[in-house]
Amino acid sequence: MTEDLKKYESTIKKKHSFNWTPKFEEEFRTDLSKTVFVPIVIKTFEKLEWDLVFQDEVSAEAKRKGDWNRWTEKISVTYNFGKVKVKSVSLGNEMWDNGRNSKRVRLFKYAFQQTEKEFDKQALAELESEVEKANNWDDYQIPENLPQPKKQKEPKLWIPIVGGIITVLILGFVVAFLSVKGIYIIGLFEVGVAIVMGFALKQLIKVSNYTFYDHLHYLLIGMILITYISNQYFQYQIILNENNFRPFSFLEFMQARFDAGLTIKSLNTGWIGLLISWALQLVITYFIGALRLSSGLISYSIDRVPMEVVDFAYYHFVKEKTEDQVRAELAKMGWNKKQDQDEVFESIGALQGATEFRRME
């Protein structure tokens, strides 16, 4: 930031926010038109050294990095017929923001108004023309040729299914072994299991070229259930093999677990505590695993198609051509197989998905 902005920031009177997710918002007015509003907001973000994560015709969002290069707040700016709403939301697990959100909002307002003063009528007219050209992709040069599609394998769902089952059986045994040995840490190991599942699914997606999210999502849910059910069965087998107990069934083992309940230090929480711990296992693993699955799928879908081809297809969509017309344009450039064309469209969707990921609070 400039010295002027740093100096102003030090004078801002903070307003503290206490909430599950602390936030702060304020409104002010501007004489700018809708067309030039967002570009000037983006210039303001650049001055403040905040990372732009989203923009459309009437709004823009940025995230501010603090210590350890970690995003600390998300700032959203929205235009509505000359009224500007600025909102800052904490991104940590804090319940008290120590006034940081109000500081971001008021610093943005000052920096925006300073940036606005840099544009006279002529400069605003030139900026408006530039924005309209950019939005319409008027400067895009249609290439004479495009990179040709690589020979892709036919998508096969059985590969993620088989690979996923093998992965979770191994995970189930590892978790069972650690649990029996008494070194299982609730919370930490669920995160580890989810990360391993996400990594395995990402590799299986690459090998199988299968990218239908709904089926992969159901597969992830099945993998989680098999992991923790097999974990109980493997615990049963390990305990049976390592001790001279009389033979007993798996159902008897589970009944004994319910009777013993869950003991945390010296506190026995009973069967209710045991059920809650299992529910937490499923919830933690699911949310982190689903996040890893989505990010891996987005990454693969984007990397699979050259960006020149994605830009080419997106340009024709901007020019309001139908899907069939875009397919025809792709076919002229050598992308004539339906599977190859579908992968181009998936890449466009994945880019939008990547934007949504960056916007997450």
N, C-alpha and C positions, 0 to 999 in steps of 0.2 A: 504494500500500500504506500501511497505518497505520504510525505510528512504532514500535509494538511489533514488527510483522513485520520492518520494516527493521533494527531493532536485533538481533533474533534472527538474521536472515540474515547479518549481519556476524560472528556468532560461530560459524557452522557450520564444522565441520572437513571440508574437501573430500577426496574420494577420486578420484584421477585415473584416467581410462579411456583406453586406447590400443586402437584397433580401426579397421577400415575404416569402420564407423559406430559411433562411441563411444556407449555406453549405460550406464545404471546402474539397478538396481532394489532395492527393499527391501519387506519385508512387516511388517505389524503387525495387531493385532486390534482389533475394535470390537464394542460391544454393540448397535449399531443394527440395525434390521430391514432387509431387502432393499428394502422399499418406500420408506423415507425416506433410504436411503444415498445414492443418486444426487443427489437434490435438495440434500443438504448438501454433497456434493462440488462441485456447481455453485455454491453460495453461497461455497464456499472459493475456487474459481477466480475468482469476481468480486472477492473481497477481494484476491487476488494480482494482479488485472488481467491475467489470462490469457484468451485467446480460446477459448471453447467451440466445438469443431468436430464433436463427436459425443456422443450419449448413447443408451443403451438401458436395459433394466430393471436390469442389474447392472454397468454400466460407463459411464465418461465419459472423454472425451479433450479436451485443450486444447493450444493452442500459445502459447508465450511470445514476445513481440516484444522485440528488442534494438535496437541502433542502426540508423538508417536505416529504421525501421519494418519490419524484416525478421524473420520468424519464425526463431528460433534453436534451439528445442527443442520436441519434442512430449511431453506428459506424459499417460500412460494410467493410469487408476485402475480396478481391478476388484475386485468383491466376490464372495467364495465362502464362504458359511456362516460369516460373521463374520470371515473372514480377508481382509485388504485388501492387494492387491499394487499398488505404485506403481512405474512405470517411466518414465524420461526418456530420450529418444533425440535425438541431435544431428541437425539438419536441414541443416547446411552440408556442405562437402566436406572438413572437417577429419578428421584421424586421431587427434588428441589433444584432449580436451575441456577440459583445464585444470581439471578437477574441477567443471565447471558442472552436469553431469547429477546428480551426487550432491547438489549444493547445491539443485537444484530439488526433488528427491525429499524431502529432509529438511525443506526449508522447507514443502512441501505437508503433510507429516505433522504438523508443529507447528501450521500454520494450520487444518488439518482438526480436530485435537483441540480447539483453541480454539473453533472454530465449534460443535463437538459439545456443548461445555459450556454453550452459550447456550440449549439446548433442554432443558426439564424434561419430565416424563412427559406433561403436558397439552399442551405445545407440540408434542411429537412426535406425539401422537394427532391434533391438528389438522392438522399437516403431512401425515400419512398419509392423512387424509380428503381433503385438497386434491389430493394426488397421484393418488389413485384417481379422483377426479372428472375431473381433467385427462386422465388416460390413457383414460378412457371417453368423453371429450368430452361430459360431462353438462351443461356450461354452454353448449354450442353451440346457437344459436337457428336453427332451419331457416328460411331466408328465404322470403317469400311469392313472390318471383320472382328470377330470375338474369339477369345480362347475357346477351343473346342472341348466338349464334355469328355471327362475321363470315363473309361469303361467301368460302370458301376455294377456291383453285384445286386441281384434281385433281393429285396428285403426279406429276411427270414426271421420270423418270431421265435422259432424253436431254439435258436442260438441263445438269446437272452434268457429264455426259460430254463434251459439246461444249465447254462453258466451260472444263472442266479441261484438255482437249487444247490449246486455244488458249493458255491460261495457261502450260502447261509448255513449249510450243514457244518462246514469248517468253522464258521463263526460260532455256531451253537455249541460245538465241542470246546472251543477255546474259552468261551464265556463260562461254560459248565466247569471246566478244569480250574479256572481262576476262582470261581465261586466256592468250590469244594475246598480249595487251598486257603480260603479266607482272605484273598487279596483283591476281591472284586469291590470297586468303588462306585456306588450308585451315582448316576449322573455323568461322570467322566467316561465310563465304559460305554454308555448308550451313545454318547457323541462319537466315540471311536467306531462303534458298530455302524452308525449312520454314514460316517465318512468313508468307511471301507465299502459299504453297499453302493454309495454314490460313485466311487471310483470304479468299482467292478462294472456297474451298469454303463458308465461312460465308455469303458473299453469294449464291452459287449455290443454297444450301439455301433461303434466303429467297425467291429468285425462283421456284424450282421447287416449293417446299413438299414436297420429298422428304426424308424423315428415316429411312429404313431403314439402320441403321448398317452392317450387313454389306456391303451393296453399295457404300456410300460408302467403307468401309475398303478394299475391293478397288480401288476407283477411285483412292484415294490411293496405293496400292502401284504401280498402273499409271502414275500421274502421275510418281512418283519415278523409275521405270525409264526412262520416255520422256525426262524431263529430262536425265538423265546420258548416255543413248545419243545423243540429239539434240545434246547438248553436244559430244560427240566428232565427230559428223558436221559440225556447224557450224564447229568448229575446222578440220577438213579443208578445207572450202570457203573459209574466210577465208584460210588459209595458201596455198591454191592460187591464189586470186585476187590476193593481194598480192605474190606472188613469181613470178619467171620460171622456175619449175621445169618440167621435162618433165611431161606429163600422167601421173598415177599414180592407181591405184584407192584406194578407201577402205580395202580390206583391206590394201593395201601401206602405207598411212598408219598403220594400227593396228599392223602388224608393226614398223614403224620406231619407234613409241612403245614397244613392248615391248623392242626392242633397246636403245633409249636409256635405259629405266628411269626412275626418279624420283631427281632430284638435290636434296638438301637442303643448301644452302650449297655446300660442296665435297665432300660425301659422296654418292656414287652408290649408292643402295640397290637398284638393278637392277629387274628386272621384279617381284620379290617386293614390294619397297617400293611400286611402282606399284599392284599389286593390293590391297595393304593400304590404301593411300590411297583407292582406289575403294570398298572395303568400308566404310571409315569414313564416306565420303560418304553411302552408302546408309543406314547405321545411324543416324547423327546426324540426317539428314533425316527418316527414318521415325519415330523416337521423338518428336521435337519436333512433326512434322506430325500424328502420331496424337493427341498431347496437345491440339494446337490444334483438330483436327477434333472431338474429343470435347467440349471445352469450348464450341465454337461450336454444336454440335448440342444440347447441354444447354441453353444460353442461349436458343436459338430455341424449343425445345420448351416451356420454361417461359413465355416471353413471349407465346407464341401463344394461350394460354388464360387468361382472367381468374382471379385467385387465388380469388375467391368461388366459382367453379365447381369448381375443384380441391378446395377445402375441403369443399364440398357432397358431392362424390363420395367423398372420403376418409372423411368422417364415416360414410357408409353402409357402407364397407368395415370401419371400426372396429366397427360394430354387427353385423359378421359376415354381411353380405348377400353373395350371390353376384354374379359379374360381370353376369349377365343381370338380376338384380334392380336393380343399380346403373344399368344401362342404362335400365331402365324408369323409375326415379326421375328420371334426366336427361331422358328423353323428356317427362315430365310438365312439366318446366320449359322446354321448347322446344328441348332438345338431342336431337332425334329422329333425326338422320342418323348412320349408323354411322361415317362419317369424323370427324364432330365429336366423337362419343363416344370414338373411338380416340385422338383428340388429347388429350382430357382424361386418359385413362389414361397416355398417353405423358408428359404433364406431371408426373403423380405419380411415374412412374419417373425422370424427369429430376431431380426434387427429391432423390430418393435418390442419383442419380448425382452431383449437386452436393455432397452431404454426403461422398461417397467421395473427391471431388476435394480437399475441404478436409482430409480425414484423411491424405492422401498424405504420406509422409515424404521 
